[in-house]
Amino acid sequence: MCGIVGYTGARRAVEVLLEGLENLEYRGYDSAGISLATQEGIYTQKAKGRLANLRQRLSTGVPESSCGIGHTRWATHGEPSDINSHPHCSGQVSLVHNGIVENYMELRRQLMDKGHVFLSQTDTETIVQYLDLYYQQYKDPIQAIRQTLALIRGTYALAILFADRPGEIYAVRKDSPLIVGVGNGENLVASDIPAILPYTRDYILLEEGDVAKLTGDTVEIYDPDGKLDLPTILHADWDIGAAQKGGYDHFMRKEIDEQPRALESTLSPRIVNGMVDFSIDHIDDAFLSDFRSVQIVACGTAMHAGHIGRHLIEKLARIPVSVEVASEYRYCDPILEKEDLVIIVSQSGETADTLAALRLAKARGARTLAIVNVVGSSIAREAEKVIYTHAGPEIAVASTKAFSVQVGVFYLLAIRLAQLAGQLDAKTCKDMVQALLRIPNDVQQTLQIAADCADAASAIKDASSAFYVGRGLDHCLTMEGSLKLKEISYIHSEAYAAGELKHGTISLITDGVPVIAIATQDALLEKTISNIREVKARGGYVLVICKANTVVPEDAADRVLRLPSSVTQDLFAPLPAIVPMQLLAYYAAVQLGCDVDKPRNLAKSVTVE
């Protein structure tokens, strides 16, 4: 979850590191720190809290250096504090770490028995102390790294400085993301692409166990056997503008507005002659045919997209689908056969729980298909097949456009699976594809009600709790709408199937409690209206999100937000309907003065279990 950046070249390293950390702060912001390699040794400065605190400490001056490493932390072991911040140093070594050392207590005891003293509460300090121990013994960075990592159980991405090698950075990864940016007279290491974009768009994806040695002029990659490797250099399609706010107050607001373009970029390449075609993803019809069931495995927002996917695939293709929480998947001993298809969904492609679920599915012999946004990510590389979404970089911690493009892919899959299963004829499929291609415009039109959403947010922002209700596809949407509100505004929020209110939850409805009702499914409208009337009868404040022509009785709602008139079909309503919920959460958070892009206790990419 933490962010790592390293630089070696001709520029002032401190400036590059701070810019890189700013571009990675969405990965964690409990603390930040840097280490600089100088002729006098390693200079380290770190601070609890946001990056601004570190900038303040560095404002009094730092040694000149063109080589260094930096870190922005999401705390796992040890509370956020100056001492627990990275980099951690021992003797000749300084390093930054993203991951978890599962056996750190055992390693810590071994070192303490040898007389070592620990300054922090972190698991990372065991790595740096062992690394310094082995470096004193072997005087060879790569051998010391290999010896140290042989002791560790867990996950790691490491960037390392050695005091007597001032122009060199060493990097290694296992189950945590790390890339090497390849520049002209300068090279970088980072957790994610946005950190390298100001300097280069060329990068190398480190393989598991590879050790990289970087100088300003060279990049050497050593495989686990110690042999020099010739890695593939990839090129990022994103430019630096895509990873900047571009005049918006917040990344989240910018990314909400980017959804039409992201959907267009994801859907259009997979429509050929009016039909769904996955040739661009190298997925043939044989792969999508003749399986017994589908399991969709994901976490958080991606899981909510999966719930919509389940609804679509079951409705159109008549194939049984289950949605599984990735963090629980391995521990439920899932029933998997070779005839099953497991769809893994992750924006980053590095989500630790989801990656572990993928590996289990592969070990059991199931077919695996990944839906991810990041090319060459761990999940993308390990899945049998992969469908890349084209959302571009998503910087805000609260996901918006990633959700929309994931849902867009599920529409494509459901239509194609239905045709292959003989549930839809070619004409019906073409009609559905045409409706799907109109969705980016529907979403663009829905963005025009932003001012209404801001006004509606003012009516709920002071509530201590809120509830989202809906039926069918609307219920799937309520889970995502509720998550958006709670994660950025800190208003307690829950999502329920509307019919479940009377089975207990309605006891929580008192005067003024906000209930956001999603009512885009005409076939279920009467039932939904009946449920929200029950809420109104108990004093709740009801906000309804519905189609333009939906009749909502005056006594059933306090406020109505309407989708554009072009949204007419129940099946295709979810993508435009999620927009008012995103905007409602956004404006509630802004009006409450919350840090929208960096909500407390959260980080963008969950790379630890």
C-alpha positions as CSV (number, residue, x, y, z in Angstrom):
1,M,0.0,0.0,0.0
2,C,3.0,2.3,0.6
3,G,4.6,4.3,-2.2
4,I,8.3,3.9,-3.1
5,V,10.4,6.1,-5.4
6,G,14.1,6.2,-6.1
7,Y,16.2,8.3,-8.4
8,T,19.8,8.3,-9.7
9,G,21.0,10.7,-12.4
10,A,22.1,14.3,-12.7
11,R,19.2,16.2,-11.1
12,R,18.9,17.2,-7.5
13,A,17.5,14.0,-6.0
14,V,15.5,15.7,-3.3
15,E,13.3,17.5,-5.8
16,V,12.7,14.3,-7.9
17,L,11.9,12.3,-4.8
18,L,9.4,14.9,-3.4
19,E,7.6,15.1,-6.7
20,G,7.5,11.4,-7.0
21,L,6.1,11.0,-3.5
22,E,3.5,13.6,-4.2
23,N,2.4,11.6,-7.2
24,L,2.3,8.5,-5.1
25,E,0.7,9.9,-1.9
26,Y,-2.6,8.2,-2.8
27,R,-0.8,4.9,-1.8
28,G,-0.5,6.0,1.8
29,Y,0.0,9.2,3.8
30,D,0.6,8.3,7.4
31,S,4.2,9.5,7.1
32,A,6.9,10.2,4.5
33,G,10.7,10.2,4.3
34,I,13.7,10.2,2.1
35,S,17.3,9.1,2.2
36,L,20.0,10.7,0.0
37,A,23.3,9.2,-0.9
38,T,26.1,11.7,-0.4
39,Q,29.9,11.5,-0.3
40,E,29.8,11.8,3.5
41,G,27.3,8.9,3.8
42,I,23.5,8.6,3.9
43,Y,21.4,11.6,4.9
44,T,17.8,10.6,6.1
45,Q,14.9,12.8,7.0
46,K,11.3,11.7,7.7
47,A,8.1,13.0,9.3
48,K,4.8,11.7,10.6
49,G,1.7,12.9,8.6
50,R,1.4,14.3,5.1
51,L,4.1,15.0,2.7
52,A,3.9,18.7,3.6
53,N,5.4,17.9,7.0
54,L,8.4,16.4,5.3
55,R,8.8,19.3,3.0
56,Q,8.8,21.6,6.0
57,R,11.6,19.7,7.6
58,L,13.6,19.7,4.4
59,S,13.1,23.5,3.9
60,T,16.1,24.3,6.1
61,G,18.5,22.7,3.6
62,V,19.7,19.2,2.6
63,P,23.0,17.9,1.4
64,E,23.6,18.0,-2.4
65,S,22.8,14.6,-3.9
66,S,21.8,13.1,-7.2
67,C,20.8,9.7,-5.8
68,G,18.2,8.8,-3.2
69,I,15.1,6.9,-2.2
70,G,11.8,8.0,-0.8
71,H,8.6,6.5,0.8
72,T,5.1,7.5,1.7
73,R,3.6,5.2,4.3
74,W,0.3,3.5,5.0
75,A,0.9,2.1,8.5
76,T,0.7,-1.7,9.1
77,H,3.2,-2.5,11.8
78,G,3.7,0.3,14.3
79,E,1.6,3.5,14.7
80,P,2.2,6.5,12.4
81,S,5.2,8.3,14.0
82,D,8.6,9.8,13.0
83,I,10.4,6.7,14.3
84,N,8.2,4.2,12.4
85,S,8.5,6.2,9.2
86,H,10.6,5.0,6.3
87,P,13.4,4.9,5.3
88,H,14.9,2.7,7.9
89,C,18.7,2.7,8.4
90,S,21.2,0.4,9.9
91,G,25.0,0.8,9.6
92,Q,25.8,1.1,5.9
93,V,22.3,0.5,4.7
94,S,19.1,2.5,4.2
95,L,15.9,1.1,2.6
96,V,12.2,1.6,2.0
97,H,9.7,-1.2,2.0
98,N,6.2,-1.9,0.8
99,G,4.8,-5.1,2.1
100,I,4.7,-7.2,5.2
101,V,7.3,-9.5,6.9
102,E,5.1,-12.2,8.4
103,N,7.9,-13.7,10.5
104,Y,9.3,-10.4,11.7
105,M,8.9,-11.3,15.4
106,E,11.0,-14.4,15.0
107,L,13.7,-12.5,13.1
108,R,13.5,-9.7,15.6
109,R,14.1,-12.1,18.5
110,Q,17.1,-13.6,16.7
111,L,18.7,-10.2,16.2
112,M,18.0,-9.1,19.7
113,D,19.7,-12.3,21.0
114,K,22.8,-11.2,19.1
115,G,22.7,-7.8,20.8
116,H,20.9,-5.8,18.2
117,V,18.8,-2.8,19.4
118,F,15.5,-1.8,17.6
119,L,14.4,1.8,17.4
120,S,11.0,1.3,15.7
121,Q,8.0,-1.0,16.0
122,T,8.1,-1.9,12.3
123,D,8.6,-5.2,10.6
124,T,10.8,-3.4,8.1
125,E,13.6,-2.8,10.6
126,T,14.3,-6.5,10.7
127,I,15.1,-6.4,7.0
128,V,17.5,-3.5,7.2
129,Q,19.4,-4.9,10.2
130,Y,19.9,-8.3,8.6
131,L,20.9,-6.6,5.3
132,D,23.5,-4.6,7.0
133,L,24.7,-7.7,8.8
134,Y,25.2,-9.6,5.6
135,Y,26.7,-6.6,3.8
136,Q,29.4,-6.3,6.4
137,Q,30.1,-10.0,5.9
138,Y,30.0,-10.3,2.0
139,K,30.7,-6.7,0.9
140,D,28.5,-7.5,-2.1
141,P,25.0,-5.8,-2.3
142,I,23.3,-8.5,-4.4
143,Q,24.6,-11.4,-2.2
144,A,23.6,-9.6,0.9
145,I,20.1,-9.0,-0.5
146,R,19.7,-12.6,-1.5
147,Q,20.9,-13.8,1.9
148,T,18.5,-11.5,3.7
149,L,15.5,-12.3,1.6
150,A,16.0,-16.0,2.1
151,L,15.1,-15.4,5.7
152,I,11.8,-13.5,5.0
153,R,8.3,-14.8,4.8
154,G,5.9,-12.3,3.4
155,T,5.7,-9.7,0.7
156,Y,8.1,-6.9,-0.3
157,A,9.1,-4.2,-2.7
158,L,12.4,-2.7,-1.6
159,A,14.6,0.2,-2.7
160,I,18.0,0.2,-1.1
161,L,21.0,2.5,-0.7
162,F,24.5,1.4,0.5
163,A,26.5,4.2,2.0
164,D,29.8,3.3,0.2
165,R,28.0,3.1,-3.2
166,P,26.6,6.7,-3.5
167,G,25.4,6.5,-7.1
168,E,23.7,3.2,-6.9
169,I,20.1,2.0,-6.0
170,Y,19.2,-1.6,-5.6
171,A,15.6,-2.8,-5.9
172,V,13.8,-6.1,-5.5
173,R,10.2,-7.3,-5.3
174,K,8.0,-10.2,-4.3
175,D,4.2,-9.9,-4.5
176,S,4.4,-6.1,-4.2
177,P,4.5,-3.8,-7.3
178,L,7.8,-2.2,-8.3
179,I,8.9,-0.8,-11.7
180,V,12.2,0.6,-13.0
181,G,11.9,3.8,-15.0
182,V,14.4,4.0,-17.8
183,G,15.5,7.5,-18.7
184,N,18.3,9.3,-20.6
185,G,21.2,9.7,-18.2
186,E,18.9,9.0,-15.3
187,N,16.9,6.0,-14.0
188,L,14.2,5.6,-11.4
189,V,12.4,3.0,-9.3
190,A,8.8,3.4,-8.2
191,S,5.7,1.6,-7.0
192,D,3.6,3.0,-9.8
193,I,3.8,4.8,-13.2
194,P,2.7,8.3,-12.1
195,A,6.0,8.7,-10.1
196,I,8.2,8.3,-13.2
197,L,6.1,10.2,-15.8
198,P,7.8,13.6,-15.4
199,Y,11.1,12.0,-16.5
200,T,10.3,9.0,-18.7
201,R,7.5,6.9,-20.1
202,D,9.7,3.8,-20.6
203,Y,9.8,1.3,-17.8
204,I,10.6,-2.3,-16.8
205,L,8.4,-4.5,-14.8
206,L,10.5,-6.3,-12.3
207,E,9.8,-10.0,-12.1
208,E,9.4,-11.9,-8.8
209,G,12.8,-12.2,-7.2
210,D,14.7,-10.1,-9.7
211,V,17.3,-7.7,-8.2
212,A,17.8,-4.4,-10.1
213,K,20.9,-2.3,-9.9
214,L,20.5,1.3,-11.1
215,T,23.1,4.0,-11.8
216,G,22.5,7.1,-13.7
217,D,23.6,5.5,-17.0
218,T,22.8,1.8,-16.5
219,V,20.1,-0.6,-15.4
220,E,21.2,-4.2,-14.6
221,I,18.6,-6.9,-13.8
222,Y,19.8,-10.1,-12.1
223,D,17.5,-13.1,-12.0
224,P,17.1,-15.3,-8.9
225,D,20.1,-17.4,-10.1
226,G,22.3,-14.3,-10.2
227,K,22.4,-14.1,-14.0
228,L,22.1,-10.9,-15.9
229,D,18.7,-10.7,-17.6
230,L,17.6,-8.7,-20.7
231,P,14.2,-7.3,-19.6
232,T,11.5,-6.0,-21.9
233,I,11.1,-2.2,-21.9
234,L,7.5,-1.2,-21.9
235,H,6.1,2.3,-22.8
236,A,3.3,4.0,-20.8
237,D,0.4,5.3,-22.8
238,W,-0.4,7.8,-20.0
239,D,1.2,11.2,-20.1
240,I,1.9,13.4,-17.1
241,G,-1.3,15.5,-17.8
242,A,-3.4,12.3,-17.2
243,A,-1.9,12.0,-13.7
244,Q,-2.4,15.7,-12.8
245,K,-5.6,17.6,-11.7
246,G,-5.8,19.7,-14.8
247,G,-7.6,22.6,-13.0
248,Y,-9.9,20.5,-10.9
249,D,-10.0,21.0,-7.1
250,H,-9.7,17.2,-6.6
251,F,-8.7,14.2,-8.6
252,M,-12.0,12.5,-7.7
253,R,-14.0,15.2,-9.4
254,K,-11.8,15.0,-12.5
255,E,-12.1,11.3,-12.6
256,I,-15.9,11.4,-12.4
257,D,-15.9,13.6,-15.4
258,E,-13.5,11.3,-17.3
259,Q,-15.9,8.4,-17.2
260,P,-17.5,8.9,-20.7
261,R,-14.1,8.9,-22.3
262,A,-12.9,5.9,-20.3
263,L,-16.0,4.0,-21.2
264,E,-15.6,4.8,-24.9
265,S,-12.0,3.7,-24.8
266,T,-12.9,0.4,-23.1
267,L,-16.0,-0.5,-25.1
268,S,-15.2,0.6,-28.7
269,P,-12.1,-1.5,-29.4
270,R,-14.2,-4.6,-28.5
271,I,-17.0,-3.9,-30.9
272,V,-16.4,-5.3,-34.4
273,N,-19.1,-5.1,-37.1
274,G,-21.7,-4.3,-34.4
275,M,-20.9,-7.4,-32.3
276,V,-18.8,-8.0,-29.2
277,D,-15.3,-9.3,-30.2
278,F,-12.5,-10.0,-27.8
279,S,-9.8,-10.5,-30.5
280,I,-7.9,-7.5,-29.2
281,D,-7.5,-9.3,-25.9
282,H,-6.5,-12.6,-27.6
283,I,-9.6,-14.3,-26.2
284,D,-11.3,-16.7,-28.6
285,D,-14.8,-18.2,-28.3
286,A,-13.4,-21.6,-27.2
287,F,-12.2,-19.9,-24.0
288,L,-15.6,-18.4,-23.3
289,S,-17.6,-21.6,-24.0
290,D,-18.5,-24.7,-22.2
291,F,-17.9,-23.9,-18.5
292,R,-20.1,-25.0,-15.7
293,S,-20.2,-21.8,-13.6
294,V,-18.5,-18.4,-13.1
295,Q,-17.0,-17.1,-9.9
296,I,-16.2,-13.4,-9.7
297,V,-13.6,-12.6,-7.1
298,A,-12.7,-9.1,-6.1
299,C,-12.6,-6.6,-3.2
300,G,-14.4,-3.3,-2.5
301,T,-15.5,-1.3,-5.5
302,A,-14.3,-4.0,-7.9
303,M,-16.6,-6.5,-6.0
304,H,-19.5,-4.2,-6.5
305,A,-18.8,-4.1,-10.2
306,G,-18.8,-7.9,-9.9
307,H,-22.3,-8.0,-8.4
308,I,-23.6,-6.1,-11.5
309,G,-21.6,-8.6,-13.6
310,R,-23.3,-11.5,-11.9
311,H,-26.7,-10.0,-12.5
312,L,-26.0,-9.4,-16.2
313,I,-24.4,-12.8,-16.9
314,E,-27.1,-14.7,-15.2
315,K,-29.9,-12.7,-16.8
316,L,-28.5,-12.8,-20.4
317,A,-26.4,-16.0,-20.6
318,R,-28.3,-18.1,-17.9
319,I,-25.0,-19.3,-16.5
320,P,-24.8,-19.5,-12.6
321,V,-22.5,-16.9,-11.1
322,S,-21.3,-16.2,-7.6
323,V,-19.5,-13.2,-6.3
324,E,-16.7,-13.9,-3.8
325,V,-14.9,-11.6,-1.4
326,A,-11.3,-12.0,-2.3
327,S,-10.0,-11.7,1.3
328,E,-12.1,-14.7,2.3
329,Y,-11.8,-16.8,-0.8
330,R,-8.9,-18.9,0.1
331,Y,-10.2,-19.6,3.5
332,C,-13.6,-20.9,2.3
333,D,-12.1,-23.9,0.5
334,P,-14.0,-22.9,-2.7
335,I,-15.4,-25.6,-4.9
336,L,-13.5,-25.3,-8.1
337,E,-13.4,-27.6,-11.2
338,K,-11.6,-27.3,-14.5
339,E,-15.0,-26.5,-16.0
340,D,-15.3,-23.3,-14.0
341,L,-14.3,-19.8,-15.0
342,V,-12.9,-17.5,-12.3
343,I,-13.0,-13.8,-13.2
344,I,-10.6,-11.7,-11.1
345,V,-11.3,-8.0,-11.0
346,S,-8.8,-5.4,-9.7
347,Q,-8.1,-1.8,-10.8
348,S,-4.4,-1.9,-9.9
349,G,-3.8,-5.6,-10.7
350,E,-1.8,-5.8,-7.5
351,T,-4.5,-6.3,-4.8
352,A,-2.9,-8.8,-2.5
353,D,-6.0,-10.8,-1.6
354,T,-7.2,-10.9,-5.1
355,L,-3.8,-12.0,-6.4
356,A,-3.8,-14.8,-3.8
357,A,-7.3,-15.9,-4.9
358,L,-6.1,-16.0,-8.6
359,R,-3.2,-18.3,-7.6
360,L,-5.6,-20.6,-5.8
361,A,-7.9,-20.8,-8.8
362,K,-5.0,-21.6,-11.1
363,A,-3.7,-24.2,-8.7
364,R,-7.2,-25.9,-8.7
365,G,-7.2,-26.0,-12.5
366,A,-10.0,-23.4,-13.2
367,R,-9.9,-21.1,-16.1
368,T,-8.9,-17.6,-15.1
369,L,-9.7,-14.2,-16.6
370,A,-8.5,-10.9,-15.2
371,I,-10.1,-7.5,-15.6
372,V,-7.5,-4.9,-14.7
373,N,-6.4,-1.4,-15.6
374,V,-2.7,-1.6,-15.3
375,V,-0.8,-3.3,-18.1
376,G,1.8,-5.9,-16.9
377,S,0.6,-5.9,-13.3
378,S,0.9,-9.1,-11.3
379,I,-2.7,-10.2,-11.8
380,A,-2.5,-9.4,-15.5
381,R,0.6,-11.5,-15.9
382,E,-0.5,-14.5,-13.9
383,A,-4.1,-14.8,-15.2
384,E,-4.7,-17.1,-18.2
385,K,-6.4,-14.3,-20.1
386,V,-6.7,-10.6,-19.4
387,I,-9.1,-7.8,-20.4
388,Y,-7.5,-4.4,-19.9
389,T,-9.8,-1.5,-19.1
390,H,-8.7,1.8,-20.4
391,A,-9.5,4.2,-17.6
392,G,-6.1,5.8,-17.5
393,P,-4.5,6.6,-14.2
394,E,-6.9,6.8,-11.2
395,I,-5.3,8.8,-8.4
396,A,-8.2,9.5,-6.0
397,V,-8.4,6.8,-3.4
398,A,-12.2,6.5,-3.9
399,S,-12.6,4.7,-7.2
400,T,-15.0,6.1,-9.8
401,K,-14.0,5.6,-13.4
402,A,-12.4,2.2,-12.6
403,F,-15.8,1.0,-11.4
404,S,-17.5,2.2,-14.6
405,V,-15.1,0.6,-17.0
406,Q,-15.2,-2.7,-15.0
407,V,-19.0,-2.7,-15.3
408,G,-18.6,-1.9,-19.0
409,V,-16.5,-5.0,-19.5
410,F,-19.1,-7.1,-17.7
411,Y,-21.7,-5.8,-20.2
412,L,-19.5,-7.0,-23.1
413,L,-18.8,-10.3,-21.4
414,A,-22.5,-10.9,-20.7
415,I,-23.6,-10.2,-24.2
416,R,-20.9,-12.4,-25.7
417,L,-21.5,-15.3,-23.3
418,A,-25.2,-15.1,-24.0
419,Q,-24.7,-15.4,-27.7
420,L,-22.2,-18.3,-27.4
421,A,-24.7,-20.1,-25.0
422,G,-27.5,-19.7,-27.6
423,Q,-29.5,-17.4,-25.3
424,L,-29.5,-14.4,-27.6
425,D,-29.7,-14.3,-31.4
426,A,-27.4,-12.1,-33.5
427,K,-30.0,-9.4,-34.0
428,T,-30.7,-9.0,-30.3
429,C,-27.0,-8.9,-29.6
430,K,-26.5,-6.2,-32.1
431,D,-29.4,-4.2,-30.6
432,M,-27.8,-4.5,-27.2
433,V,-24.4,-3.5,-28.4
434,Q,-25.9,-0.3,-30.0
435,A,-27.5,0.5,-26.6
436,L,-24.2,-0.1,-24.9
437,L,-22.4,2.2,-27.2
438,R,-24.8,5.0,-26.3
439,I,-23.9,4.7,-22.6
440,P,-20.9,7.1,-22.7
441,N,-23.2,9.8,-24.0
442,D,-25.8,8.9,-21.3
443,V,-23.1,9.3,-18.7
444,Q,-22.0,12.6,-20.2
445,Q,-25.5,13.9,-20.1
446,T,-25.9,12.7,-16.5
447,L,-22.9,14.8,-15.5
448,Q,-25.0,17.9,-16.2
449,I,-27.0,17.4,-13.0
450,A,-23.8,18.0,-10.9
451,A,-25.3,21.2,-9.4
452,D,-28.4,19.4,-8.4
453,C,-26.3,16.7,-6.7
454,A,-24.3,19.4,-4.8
455,D,-27.6,20.9,-3.6
456,A,-28.9,17.5,-2.6
457,A,-25.7,16.7,-0.7
458,S,-26.3,19.7,1.5
459,A,-29.4,18.1,2.8
460,I,-27.6,14.9,4.0
461,K,-24.2,16.0,4.9
462,D,-25.0,16.6,8.6
463,A,-26.5,13.2,9.1
464,S,-24.8,10.7,11.4
465,S,-26.1,7.8,9.3
466,A,-27.6,7.2,5.9
467,F,-29.1,4.2,4.0
468,Y,-29.1,3.3,0.4
469,V,-31.9,1.0,-0.9
470,G,-32.9,-0.5,-4.2
471,R,-34.0,-3.7,-5.9
472,G,-32.3,-5.9,-8.6
473,L,-29.6,-4.0,-10.4
474,D,-30.4,-1.0,-8.3
475,H,-29.5,-2.9,-5.2
476,C,-26.1,-3.7,-6.7
477,L,-25.6,0.0,-7.2
478,T,-26.6,0.9,-3.7
479,M,-23.5,-1.0,-2.4
480,E,-21.2,1.2,-4.4
481,G,-23.1,4.4,-3.7
482,S,-23.0,3.7,0.0
483,L,-19.3,2.9,0.0
484,K,-18.5,6.2,-1.8
485,L,-20.3,8.2,0.9
486,K,-18.8,6.5,3.9
487,E,-15.2,6.4,2.6
488,I,-14.8,10.1,1.8
489,S,-17.4,11.9,3.9
490,Y,-17.2,9.6,7.0
491,I,-21.0,9.5,7.2
492,H,-22.0,6.0,8.4
493,S,-23.8,4.4,5.5
494,E,-25.3,1.0,4.7
495,A,-26.8,-0.5,1.6
496,Y,-29.8,-2.8,1.7
497,A,-32.1,-4.6,-0.7
498,A,-35.2,-2.4,-0.4
499,G,-37.4,-5.4,0.5
500,E,-35.2,-6.2,3.5
501,L,-35.9,-2.9,5.3
502,K,-39.0,-4.4,7.1
503,H,-36.9,-7.3,8.3
504,G,-35.1,-5.3,10.9
505,T,-33.3,-2.3,9.4
506,I,-36.4,0.0,9.4
507,S,-36.0,0.2,13.2
508,L,-33.1,2.6,12.5
509,I,-35.3,5.0,10.5
510,T,-36.2,8.0,12.6
511,D,-37.0,11.6,11.8
512,G,-34.7,13.1,9.2
513,V,-32.5,10.0,8.6
514,P,-31.5,10.1,4.9
515,V,-32.5,7.2,2.7
516,I,-31.2,7.3,-0.9
517,A,-33.5,5.1,-3.0
518,I,-32.4,4.0,-6.5
519,A,-35.4,3.4,-8.7
520,T,-34.2,2.8,-12.3
521,Q,-35.8,-0.6,-12.8
522,D,-39.3,-0.1,-14.1
523,A,-40.2,-3.7,-13.6
524,L,-39.6,-3.3,-9.8
525,L,-40.8,0.3,-9.4
526,E,-44.0,-0.4,-7.6
527,K,-42.3,-2.5,-5.0
528,T,-39.6,0.1,-4.5
529,I,-42.1,2.9,-4.2
530,S,-43.9,0.9,-1.6
531,N,-40.7,0.4,0.4
532,I,-39.8,4.1,0.4
533,R,-43.3,5.0,1.5
534,E,-42.6,2.8,4.5
535,V,-39.5,5.0,5.2
536,K,-41.5,8.2,4.8
537,A,-44.1,7.0,7.2
538,R,-41.4,6.7,9.9
539,G,-40.0,10.2,9.3
540,G,-37.1,9.4,7.0
541,Y,-35.8,11.9,4.5
542,V,-36.0,10.2,1.1
543,L,-33.9,11.1,-2.0
544,V,-34.9,9.2,-5.1
545,I,-32.6,8.6,-8.1
546,C,-34.6,7.5,-11.2
547,K,-35.2,7.9,-14.9
548,A,-36.5,11.1,-16.4
549,N,-40.1,9.8,-17.0
550,T,-40.5,7.8,-13.7
551,V,-43.5,8.9,-11.7
552,V,-42.6,9.3,-8.1
553,P,-45.6,10.2,-5.9
554,E,-45.2,13.4,-4.0
555,D,-45.8,11.7,-0.7
556,A,-43.1,9.1,-1.4
557,A,-40.0,11.3,-1.7
558,D,-38.5,14.6,-0.4
559,R,-36.3,15.1,-3.4
560,V,-35.8,13.5,-6.8
561,L,-32.7,13.4,-9.0
562,R,-33.5,12.4,-12.6
563,L,-31.3,10.8,-15.2
564,P,-31.4,12.2,-18.8
565,S,-34.3,11.2,-21.0
566,S,-32.0,9.1,-23.2
567,V,-31.8,6.5,-20.3
568,T,-34.8,4.3,-21.0
569,Q,-33.8,0.7,-20.7
570,D,-33.6,-1.0,-17.2
571,L,-30.6,-3.1,-18.2
572,F,-28.4,-0.2,-19.2
573,A,-29.4,2.2,-16.4
574,P,-26.6,1.3,-13.8
575,L,-23.7,3.2,-15.5
576,P,-25.5,6.6,-15.7
577,A,-27.2,6.0,-12.4
578,I,-23.9,5.6,-10.5
579,V,-22.9,9.2,-11.4
580,P,-25.4,11.0,-9.1
581,M,-24.2,8.8,-6.2
582,Q,-20.6,9.6,-6.9
583,L,-21.4,13.3,-7.1
584,L,-23.5,13.1,-4.0
585,A,-20.7,11.6,-2.0
586,Y,-18.1,14.0,-3.5
587,Y,-20.1,17.2,-2.7
588,A,-21.0,15.9,0.8
589,A,-17.3,15.4,1.5
590,V,-16.4,18.8,0.1
591,Q,-19.0,20.6,2.1
592,L,-17.8,18.8,5.3
593,G,-14.3,19.9,4.6
594,C,-13.0,16.4,4.2
595,D,-9.8,15.5,2.3
596,V,-11.6,14.0,-0.7
597,D,-8.7,12.4,-2.5
598,K,-7.0,11.1,0.6
599,P,-9.6,9.9,3.1
600,R,-8.3,8.9,6.5
601,N,-6.9,5.4,7.1
602,L,-7.3,4.4,3.4
603,A,-4.8,3.9,0.6
604,K,-5.4,3.3,-3.1
605,S,-3.8,-0.1,-3.8
606,V,-4.1,-2.7,-1.1
607,T,-1.0,-4.7,-1.5
608,V,-0.9,-6.3,1.9
609,E,-3.4,-8.7,3.4
